Amino acid sequence: MTTTTEPRRRVTLWQRLPVVHQLRQSVGLQRGMLIVGLVITGIFILTAIFAPLLAPYGYAQLKDADGAPFGAQVPPGGEHLLGTTVGGYDVLSRVIWGSQTALSVIVVAVILSIFAGVILGLVSGYIGGWLDRVLVVIADAVFAFPTLLLAIVAAIAISGGQSSLWGGVFAAALSITVVYIPQYFRVIRAETVRIKSEAYVESAKVVGSSTGRIMFRHVFRNATRTLPLLFTLNSSEAILTLAGLGFLGFGIEPTAAAEWGYDLNRSISDVTSGIWWTSVFPGVSIVLVVLGITLVGESLNDLADPRLRTRRKASIVPAPTAESSAILEGTDATP
Amino acid sequence: MTRVVDITNLDVTFSTDGGSVAAVDGVTLSVDSGEVLAIVGESGSGKSVTAKSIIGLLPETATTTGAILLNDREVVGLTGEKLRSIRGTDAAMVFQEPSLALNPVFTVGWQIIEGLRAHKGISKKDARAKAIDMLSRVGIPEPEKRIDYYPHQFSGGQKQRVVIAMALVLEPELIIADEPTTALDVTVQAEILDLLRRCRDEFGAAIILITHNMGIVADLADRVAVMFEGKLVEQASVEKLFASPEHPYTQKLLAAVPRIGTGGARAKARIEERIASGTVNNAEPVVVAKDLVIEYSGRLGRGGFRAVDGVSFTISPGEVLGLVGESGSGKTTIGRAIGGLTKITGGSLQVLGHEMLGIKERAFKPVRSDIGFVFQDPASSFNPLLTIAECVAEPLIVHGKARDARAARPRVNELLEAVQLPRAFGDRYPHELSGGQRQRASLARSLALEPSLLIADEPTSALDVSVQARVLELFAELQQEFGFAALFISHDLAVVDMLSDRIAVLYQGRLVEEGTGDQVLGAPQHPYTQRLLASLPVPDPAEQAARRDQLRALKASE
């Protein structure tokens, strides 16, 4: 929590919103990074939302309106701005529709893992005892597995060979969730254990508050302050995991939805024969989206830490002295 | 007498989230060799910043202008190698918290030798001999053996001695001591002050002593500089400053220092009042402790730690019992046990008629509305995300006196007024209040349900002297108005004396002395109480010199 030197100045709700607040606070390089990240992420989200309007063709479309097939591995230009794939899909449309899949997987995965992770972490940290020990051991065990392997196992177990859009999205999202619950769990648990010994929690205990009230009124909101950071950093990892799953063939079928990882997989053989457009565009989209979200996450992380935050240089003009006099406080506070 | 430091027109400005803040504003100071200059002021007055700027220890966000001559060399604007060459050899620093100033993974000998070898190209063997010599000079017994000890193997006072040895080993002309005894107990503090005095007399070093404790100033300083809001408001010799302070701020500061022997009259008046109202003697005591034992369970395979060992006392309704002791004496543990935060392991503790040995939380919950608790650290005792009004309303809501914070607001306003905070402060967040204001809001919260017992755990130890005086005054007023019984825990004898009807002295978990303020402070019986009392520096240079001799005699007789 940052202390303002003018306690009387009220900030509006808009200025206190997580990202807006940090944007106003940042300067210099950190501001540049944050803005670049926000722009890329914004473009990504808008593309995903308006994919049906932006994409010239459907993600599984092989023929144009007249019934004539697109043809495989058509170079960029003319009808197909970014060319077509070996399977005869339009690359531009696949890239645009792919953003929708990526976004829905992020949303589902992050929401599921945040809810489960936060509640488990809060209960485990606050109540402690054997429950805490068991949960920590399970979380550690999950950590010990390679994440992609775990995601593959989860994907097979969950989907069982389905290939519908939402079935595929949920399979990918749930397998990512399994990997990320321990991360949220650990962060929230550590915060809860720290906050548990703060004087304000003890004071709530002395007052006689119930355990539930202490947990949700006093601990919960204080423990979840670092979540926006974790949220952004994990979103980018979720995209990479999804692409990895697709690349290995455990993701979503091309007829169910467009998925960048799958397209990359199909373009492996094209690379050696000089057909660059099938691999470059899905690859660049993955890199850009991960870069954008990571930039936002890293800048938020730096801004949240007062030691890493850069500030405007102090002006040479004499500034007002810190108004923190105890003697004055003693007199002006008397009503 | 040569001039070691000469500061002219020093300005230090910090850039913060809220814009630039001037921490030091046009300070001009000088220190001669063999002289102790004390810089006093409350927190935020710029005293530490001034001293740290001499060795360039300020963070990057600081902008310094003006001139600082250290041994006729300009320090402002020095960077890198040049700055490093003056640190340690020309000026050294002694920090507030000795356990943080020493690296726990290296032996103390290594840490002393590191400084030596960095500045003087001497052999390992010579450096080690020098380090041993220095440890013995700062009063570490068996230095040949203990040079290979790690910091955790030393007590707090010994750690501070090691830090001072590290500062002295390069024979700097100037030692900057930033609150060198604040983290230490009173009896240890006296020893460290003695050591610093020897630094001046034997090594001829100039010392800049930063402190907020006027007793320490009277004990050690030759000259005093008073800082207020970044400005130097007064500079005088120690005798002159205490005898005839000129600036109104200095006068206020001196008046706010609690002195032993002022509480007796107040206590007497209160007891007479209670006898007149007939509440004394015929009422059941609110707290009865009998052979109370509290143990903390140790790690696997190790025995528990006995924090409180066979303590017996009572608190009658409307009575204030002051509990005094050094860190680790078990005073906070007793307070937490009465508040139901720590379980007791043996003996008997009755709180408002409930036996605390083996009590269930469910059985104790109704009793909680009759107990108020004020915590030590005002910074962390409020939930940072709730407004003051919501925090103060918590006890009312939990005990069903109000449905939500809005319904409780009229009562909250009354409470805020009772502790002399404006109603509008209810809408502020905790971080928007100063330490003293927060501690008053904390009092308001603990009084919300009009408890018959209040536990105050060092409520003023984190506050500046001037704020402390007002909070203590307020505490006394509220006690008179509400008539609650109180357990007042403190390490400061003078503070306890101001408020308490009776004083109990704890030493290593045992109650060594109990009685009225006059008995305990006027004619202490137990040797520990005598030493505690003699170690407490008084804010008067002449009297303090006499007390120092008394303490030395007391130690010699032991």
Boltz contact constraints between the chains, C-beta under 6 A:
constraints:
  - contact:
      token1: [A, 1]
      token2: [B, 384]
      max_distance: 6.0
  - contact:
      token1: [A, 1]
      token2: [B, 431]
      max_distance: 6.0
  - contact:
      token1: [A, 2]
      token2: [B, 17]
      max_distance: 6.0
  - contact:
      token1: [A, 3]
      token2: [B, 431]
      max_distance: 6.0
  - contact:
      token1: [A, 4]
      token2: [B, 18]
      max_distance: 6.0
  - contact:
      token1: [A, 5]
      token2: [B, 18]
      max_distance: 6.0
  - contact:
      token1: [A, 7]
      token2: [B, 432]
      max_distance: 6.0
  - contact:
      token1: [A, 198]
      token2: [B, 380]
      max_distance: 6.0
  - contact:
      token1: [A, 199]
      token2: [B, 375]
      max_distance: 6.0
  - contact:
      token1: [A, 199]
      token2: [B, 377]
      max_distance: 6.0
  - contact:
      token1: [A, 199]
      token2: [B, 380]
      max_distance: 6.0
  - contact:
      token1: [A, 199]
      token2: [B, 381]
      max_distance: 6.0
  - contact:
      token1: [A, 200]
      token2: [B, 381]
      max_distance: 6.0
  - contact:
      token1: [A, 200]
      token2: [B, 382]
      max_distance: 6.0
  - contact:
      token1: [A, 200]
      token2: [B, 383]
      max_distance: 6.0
  - contact:
      token1: [A, 203]
      token2: [B, 381]
      max_distance: 6.0
  - contact:
      token1: [A, 206]
      token2: [B, 339]
      max_distance: 6.0
  - contact:
      token1: [A, 206]
      token2: [B, 373]
      max_distance: 6.0
  - contact:
      token1: [A, 207]
      token2: [B, 394]
      max_distance: 6.0
  - contact:
      token1: [A, 207]
      token2: [B, 395]
      max_distance: 6.0
  - contact:
      token1: [A, 207]
      token2: [B, 398]
      max_distance: 6.0
  - contact:
      token1: [A, 208]
      token2: [B, 365]
      max_distance: 6.0
  - contact:
      token1: [A, 208]
      token2: [B, 368]
      max_distance: 6.0
  - contact:
      token1: [A, 208]
      token2: [B, 398]
      max_distance: 6.0
  - contact:
      token1: [A, 209]
      token2: [B, 398]
      max_distance: 6.0
  - contact:
      token1: [A, 218]
      token2: [B, 383]
      max_distance: 6.0
  - contact:
      token1: [A, 221]
      token2: [B, 385]
      max_distance: 6.0
  - contact:
      token1: [A, 311]
      token2: [B, 15]
      max_distance: 6.0
  - contact:
      token1: [A, 312]
      token2: [B, 15]
      max_distance: 6.0
  - contact:
      token1: [A, 313]
      token2: [B, 15]
      max_distance: 6.0
  - contact:
      token1: [A, 314]
      token2: [B, 13]
      max_distance: 6.0
  - contact:
      token1: [A, 314]
      token2: [B, 15]
      max_distance: 6.0
  - contact:
      token1: [A, 314]
      token2: [B, 20]
      max_distance: 6.0
  - contact:
      token1: [A, 314]
      token2: [B, 63]
      max_distance: 6.0
  - contact:
      token1: [A, 315]
      token2: [B, 20]
      max_distance: 6.0
  - contact:
      token1: [A, 318]
      token2: [B, 22]
      max_distance: 6.0
  - contact:
      token1: [A, 319]
      token2: [B, 13]
      max_distance: 6.0
  - contact:
      token1: [A, 319]
      token2: [B, 20]
      max_distance: 6.0
  - contact:
      token1: [A, 319]
      token2: [B, 21]
      max_distance: 6.0
  - contact:
      token1: [A, 319]
      token2: [B, 22]
      max_distance: 6.0
  - contact:
      token1: [A, 321]
      token2: [B, 22]
      max_distance: 6.0
  - contact:
      token1: [A, 321]
      token2: [B, 25]
      max_distance: 6.0
  - contact:
      token1: [A, 321]
      token2: [B, 229]
      max_distance: 6.0
  - contact:
      token1: [A, 321]
      token2: [B, 230]
      max_distance: 6.0
  - contact:
      token1: [A, 322]
      token2: [B, 21]
      max_distance: 6.0
  - contact:
      token1: [A, 322]
      token2: [B, 44]
      max_distance: 6.0
  - contact:
      token1: [A, 324]
      token2: [B, 44]
      max_distance: 6.0
  - contact:
      token1: [A, 325]
      token2: [B, 229]
      max_distance: 6.0
  - contact:
      token1: [A, 326]
      token2: [B, 42]
      max_distance: 6.0
  - contact:
      token1: [A, 326]
      token2: [B, 464]
      max_distance: 6.0
  - contact:
      token1: [A, 326]
      token2: [B, 466]
      max_distance: 6.0
  - contact:
      token1: [A, 326]
      token2: [B, 467]
      max_distance: 6.0
  - contact:
      token1: [A, 327]
      token2: [B, 252]
      max_distance: 6.0
  - contact:
      token1: [A, 327]
      token2: [B, 466]
      max_distance: 6.0
  - contact:
      token1: [A, 329]
      token2: [B, 434]
      max_distance: 6.0
  - contact:
      token1: [A, 330]
      token2: [B, 470]
      max_distance: 6.0
  - contact:
      token1: [A, 334]
      token2: [B, 420]
      max_distance: 6.0
  - contact:
      token1: [A, 335]
      token2: [B, 422]
      max_distance: 6.0
